C-alpha cells in the first residue's frame, strides 16, 4: 500500500448493511477457547492447539516459552562491559555505546535522556533502562525528512536487546521508535513508545522478538499532518514474533508482511485497523542508509491467535493484497466500525490495484462479523456478511 494513500483510510465514512447468517461455532479443538486474552507469563504452549504447535519446531516453542515466562532473564545471558548513563544526559549514548563495546551493556538511569539525532547501535549490545528512564530523541516523520528517521537505529548488528525504556520524540508527530535494519535475532521488550509515527519497524531482519511493549503512536494522521502510522511494522523479516504488545492510535496496530510470522496475545485497539496481513508498498521510502522499506512479499504463513481488536475505526483483522496461507483463530473483536474480519479480493480501495488474498484459514468466534471476498479461503464461524447486499470492493 502506498503511504501517500493511507490518510484516505481515516477520512472514509462507513455505512454498511450487514446481512447476518446463523451463527456457526468454530470447530472444537484440543485447547478450550479463552474468554479473555491469555496470560502470556504462563508461556505460549498451553494456549496452542496441536495444529498450531505444528507451525514451530520444538526448540522454537521452548525458547518462546522461556522468553515469555522470564523476559528479564535475557539480561543474565551475556557478559561484557557495563556502562551507566546518569539522568539528565544530553547526546551521551553514542559515547556510552562505544565505551561498552561489542557484547556490552548500556544502562540508562531513571530520569530524562535527550538526543539530537538517531542513536546508532552497530554491534551486539544490550540497551536497557531503569524504571523511569526516558529517552527523548529529536526525530521527524517520513513526510518531513524523506526517509525513516528512527530514535534507535539498529543496523548490521545481531542479537541486540532493548528493554525497559520509555522512548519518545520531542515533536508530535515524531519519527520511528526502533528501526531494525539487517539486525537479526533482536529482542525488543517492555518498552513504552509514544508520539511516534511508528513504534518498531523490522526491515531485512529475521527472528525479531517483540514482546510486552506498549506503543501509542501519534494521531496526527487524523489531521492530515502525516499519511501513515503503525504500532509495529514488518516490511521484510522472516520469523517475526510479536507477542503481548499493546498498540493504539495508529492507522495500523500491527502491519505484517513477509513469511512465517507469529502474532499472539496483542491488544490492537482504537486504531483504524487492528492487524493487517498485507504487503507494505512504500515506493521511494528508505532507511537513513538508503535501503528500501517496501516489502518483497505479502504476508504468508502468519499465525495470528488470541489477539484483541476492539473499537477500531474500520476493520479488526484485514487480510489483503495477496496475503496467503495465513491462519487466524480465537481472536477477539468487538465494536469495530466496518467488520471484525475482512478477507479482501481484487480492490483499488487505497487508490491502486491489489490482488485478492487466497488460501487463508480463518476460524471466527460467535458474534463476530466476517466478510470474505478473497480466493479459496476457508472461513468457519461468526456472522457472514452477505456480499450480494454488501458488495466486495
C-alpha positions in Angstrom: 0.0 0.0 0.0 1.4 3.4 -0.9 2.0 5.5 2.1 0.6 8.6 0.5 -2.8 7.0 0.2 -3.1 5.9 3.8 -4.6 9.1 5.1 -7.7 8.2 3.0 -8.4 5.5 5.4 -9.2 7.9 8.3 -11.5 10.0 6.2 -13.8 7.3 4.9 -17.3 7.3 6.4 -18.6 3.7 6.7 -22.2 2.8 6.3 -22.8 -0.9 5.9 -25.8 -3.2 5.7 -24.8 -6.4 7.4 -26.8 -9.5 6.4 -26.5 -11.9 9.4 -26.5 -15.6 8.8 -27.0 -18.2 11.6 -24.0 -18.3 14.0 -21.7 -21.2 13.3 -19.3 -22.0 16.1 -15.6 -22.5 15.4 -14.5 -26.1 15.4 -13.7 -27.8 18.6 -10.0 -28.0 19.4 -7.8 -29.7 22.0 -7.4 -26.4 23.8 -10.5 -24.7 25.4 -11.3 -21.3 23.9 -10.4 -18.5 26.3 -12.8 -15.6 27.1 -10.1 -13.1 27.7 -6.6 -12.5 26.4 -4.2 -15.2 27.6 -1.7 -14.7 30.4 1.5 -15.0 28.5 3.5 -15.1 31.6 2.5 -18.7 31.7 4.3 -19.2 28.4 2.9 -19.9 24.9 2.5 -23.7 24.7 -0.6 -24.0 27.0 -2.7 -22.0 24.5 -1.8 -23.7 21.3 -3.8 -26.4 19.6 -1.9 -29.4 18.1 -2.3 -27.8 14.7 -0.8 -24.6 15.9 2.1 -26.3 17.6 3.0 -27.8 14.2 3.9 -24.3 13.0 7.0 -24.4 15.2 10.0 -26.6 15.8 10.2 -27.9 19.3 13.2 -25.8 20.1 11.4 -22.6 19.0 8.5 -23.3 21.3 10.8 -23.9 24.2 12.6 -20.6 23.5 9.4 -18.7 23.3 8.1 -20.1 26.5 11.2 -19.1 28.3 11.1 -15.6 26.8 7.5 -15.1 27.9 7.9 -16.5 31.4 11.2 -14.9 32.1 11.9 -11.9 29.8 14.2 -10.3 32.3 16.4 -13.4 32.3 17.7 -12.3 28.9 19.9 -9.9 30.8 21.7 -12.8 32.5 23.0 -14.5 29.3 25.7 -12.1 28.3 28.9 -10.8 29.9 30.7 -7.7 28.9 31.4 -4.2 30.0 28.6 -2.3 31.7 28.3 1.5 31.2 25.7 3.5 33.2 24.4 6.8 31.8 23.2 9.2 34.6 19.9 11.1 34.4 19.7 14.4 32.5 22.3 13.2 29.9 22.5 15.0 26.6 23.8 13.3 23.5 25.7 10.8 25.7 24.6 7.5 24.2 27.0 7.3 21.3 29.9 7.6 23.6 28.4 5.1 26.1 27.8 2.5 23.3 31.4 2.9 22.1 32.7 2.5 25.7 30.6 -0.6 26.3 31.8 -2.2 23.1 30.5 -5.2 21.3 28.7 -7.5 23.7 28.5 -4.8 26.4 25.5 -3.3 28.2 24.4 0.4 28.4 22.0 1.2 31.3 20.1 4.5 31.3 19.5 5.6 34.8 16.0 6.7 35.9 15.3 10.2 34.5 15.4 12.1 31.2 18.0 11.4 28.5 17.9 13.6 25.3 19.5 13.0 21.9 19.5 15.4 19.0 19.7 12.6 16.4 19.3 8.9 16.0 21.2 6.6 18.3 23.0 4.0 16.2 23.7 0.5 17.6 26.2 -1.0 15.2 27.0 -4.3 17.0 25.7 -6.8 19.6 24.7 -4.8 22.6 22.1 -4.6 25.4 20.4 -1.2 25.9 18.1 -1.1 28.9 16.5 1.5 31.1 15.9 1.6 34.8 12.3 2.1 35.8 11.6 5.7 34.9 14.3 6.1 32.3 13.0 8.3 29.4 14.9 8.6 26.1 13.7 11.6 24.1 15.1 12.0 20.6 14.8 14.8 18.0 13.3 12.9 15.0 10.6 13.6 12.4 8.1 11.7 10.3 8.9 10.4 6.8 6.8 13.1 5.2 9.1 15.8 6.6 12.5 14.3 6.1 12.0 11.9 3.2 13.3 8.7 4.9 12.5 6.7 8.0 14.0 8.6 10.9 14.5 6.4 14.0 15.2 7.2 17.6 17.2 4.0 17.9 18.7 2.6 14.7 20.0 -1.0 15.0 21.9 -1.6 11.8 24.1 -4.6 10.7 24.0 -5.9 14.3 22.7 -9.2 15.5 21.4 -10.2 19.0 20.7 -6.6 20.1 18.5 -6.3 23.2 16.5 -3.2 24.0 14.5 -3.3 27.2 12.7 -1.2 29.7 12.9 2.2 28.0 10.3 4.9 27.5 11.1 6.2 24.0 9.5 9.3 22.6 10.1 12.1 20.2 10.5 15.7 21.2 8.0 16.6 18.4 4.5 15.3 17.8 4.5 13.7 15.3 7.9 12.2 15.6 9.6 9.5 13.5 10.2 5.8 14.3 11.0 4.5 17.7 13.2 1.5 16.9 14.3 0.5 13.4 15.9 -2.9 12.9 17.9 -3.0 9.6 19.8 -6.2 8.8 19.6 -6.9 12.5 18.7 -10.5 13.2 17.6 -12.1 16.5 16.8 -8.8 18.1 14.9 -8.7 21.4 12.6 -5.7 22.0 10.8 -6.0 25.3 8.9 -4.0 27.9 9.4 -0.6 26.3 6.9 2.3 26.1 6.9 4.2 22.8 4.8 7.4 22.3 4.4 10.4 20.0 5.9 8.5 17.1 4.8 7.7 13.5 5.7 4.1 14.1 6.9 2.2 17.1 9.0 -0.7 15.9 10.0 -1.3 12.2 11.5 -4.6 11.1 13.3 -4.4 7.8 15.5 -7.2 6.4 15.8 -8.5 10.0 14.9 -12.1 10.8 13.8 -13.7 14.1 12.8 -10.4 15.7 11.2 -11.0 19.1 8.9 -8.1 20.1 7.3 -8.7 23.5 5.3 -6.7 26.0 5.8 -3.3 24.6 3.2 -0.5 24.9 3.0 1.6 21.7 0.8 4.7 21.4 1.5 6.4 18.1 0.9 10.0 17.1 -2.7 10.7 16.0 -1.5 13.3 13.5 -2.7 11.2 10.6 -6.3 12.2 11.6 -5.5 15.9 10.8 -3.5 15.1 7.6 -0.1 16.0 9.0 1.1 12.5 8.3 -0.3 9.9 5.9 0.8 6.7 7.7 1.3 5.3 11.2 1.8 1.9 12.7 2.5 0.4 16.1 4.6 -2.4 14.7 5.6 -2.6 11.0 7.2 -5.6 9.4 8.1 -5.0 5.7 10.9 -7.6 5.5 11.6 -10.0 8.2 11.1 -13.8 8.4 10.0 -15.5 11.6 8.9 -12.3 13.4 7.5 -13.0 16.9 5.0 -10.3 18.0 3.7 -11.2 21.5 1.8 -9.4 24.2 2.1 -5.9 22.9 -0.4 -3.0 23.2 -0.7 -0.9 20.0 -3.2 2.0 19.8 -3.9 5.4 18.0 -2.3 4.2 14.7 -3.7 3.6 11.2 -2.4 0.1 11.7 -1.9 -1.5 15.0 0.3 -4.3 13.5 1.2 -4.3 9.8 2.7 -7.7 8.8 4.4 -8.7 5.6 6.9 -11.4 4.7 6.9 -15.0 5.7 6.2 -17.2 8.7 5.5 -14.7 11.5 3.6 -15.1 14.7 1.2 -12.6 16.3 -0.3 -13.7 19.7 -1.9 -12.0 22.6 -1.6 -8.5 21.3 -4.1 -5.8 22.2 -4.7 -3.8 19.0 -7.5 -1.4 19.9 -8.6 2.1 18.9 -6.6 2.2 15.6 -8.1 2.4 12.1 -7.1 -1.3 11.5 -6.1 -3.6 14.3 -4.0 -6.2 12.4 -3.3 -6.1 8.7 -1.8 -9.0 6.8 -0.6 -7.4 3.6 2.4 -6.2 1.5 3.9 -2.9 2.5 4.2 -0.7 -0.5 6.3 2.4 0.1 8.0 3.4 -3.1 10.8 5.8 -2.5 10.8 5.4 1.3 14.1 4.3 2.6 16.1 3.8 5.8 18.7 6.5 6.6 21.2 4.4 4.7 19.0 4.3 1.6 17.6 0.8 1.9 14.0 0.5 0.7 11.3 -0.4 3.3 9.0 -1.7 0.6 8.1 -5.3 1.2 9.2 -8.0 -1.1 6.4 -10.4 -0.2 2.9 -10.2 1.1 2.2 -11.9 4.4 2.4 -15.6 4.1 2.2 -18.3 6.8 1.5 -15.9 9.6 -0.2 -17.4 12.7 -2.5 -14.9 14.4 -4.3 -16.1 17.6 -5.7 -14.7 20.8 -5.3 -11.1 19.7 -7.8 -8.4 20.7 -9.0 -5.8 18.1 -11.7 -3.6 19.5 -13.1 -0.1 18.7 -11.0 0.2 15.5 -12.4 2.8 13.0 -12.6 0.2 10.2 -11.7 -3.4 10.5 -10.2 -5.5 13.3 -8.4 -8.0 11.2 -7.7 -7.2 7.5 -6.2 -9.8 5.0 -5.5 -8.1 1.7 -3.1 -7.6 -1.2 -2.2 -11.2 -2.0 -1.7 -12.4 1.7 -1.9 -16.1 1.6 -1.7 -19.3 3.7 -2.2 -17.4 6.9 -4.0 -19.0 9.9 -6.3 -16.9 12.2 -8.0 -18.5 15.2 -9.5 -17.5 18.5 -9.0 -13.8 18.0 -11.2 -11.3 20.0 -13.0 -8.5 18.2 -15.8 -6.1 19.0 -17.2 -2.7 18.2 -15.1 -2.3 15.0 -16.6 0.3 12.6 -16.9 -1.9 9.5 -16.2 -5.6 10.1 -14.4 -7.6 12.7 -12.6 -9.7 10.0 -12.3 -8.9 6.3 -10.7 -11.1 3.6 -10.3 -8.8 0.5 -10.5 -9.7 -3.2 -9.3 -7.5 -6.1 -9.6 -3.9 -5.0 -8.5 -0.4 -5.6 -9.7 0.9 -2.2 -6.4 2.6 -1.5 -6.1 4.2 -4.9 -4.2 1.4 -6.8 -5.0 -2.2 -7.7 -4.1 -5.0 -5.3 -4.7 -8.7 -5.9 -7.0 -10.9 -3.8 -5.9 -12.7 -0.7 -6.1 -16.5 -1.0 -5.8 -19.9 0.8 -6.1 -18.4 4.2 -7.7 -20.4 7.1 -9.9 -18.3 9.5 -11.9 -19.5 12.5 -14.2 -16.8 13.8 -15.7 -16.5 17.2 -19.5 -16.4 17.6 -21.0 -12.9 17.2 -18.1 -11.6 15.1 -18.7 -10.3 11.6 -16.6 -11.7 8.7 -16.6 -10.7 5.1 -14.8 -13.0 2.6 -14.1 -11.7 -0.9 -10.8 -13.5 -1.4 -10.0 -16.7 -3.3 -10.2 -20.2 -1.9 -10.2 -19.1 1.8 -11.6 -21.4 4.4 -13.7 -19.5 6.8 -15.8 -21.0 9.6 -17.9 -19.4 12.3 -19.1 -15.9 13.0 -21.7 -13.9 11.2 -21.1 -14.0 7.4 -21.6 -10.7 5.5 -23.8 -11.2 2.5 -21.8 -9.8 -0.4 -24.9 -9.6 -2.6 -26.1 -6.9 -0.1 -22.7 -5.5 0.8 -20.6 -6.0 -2.4 -16.9 -6.7 -2.4 -14.7 -3.8 -3.3 
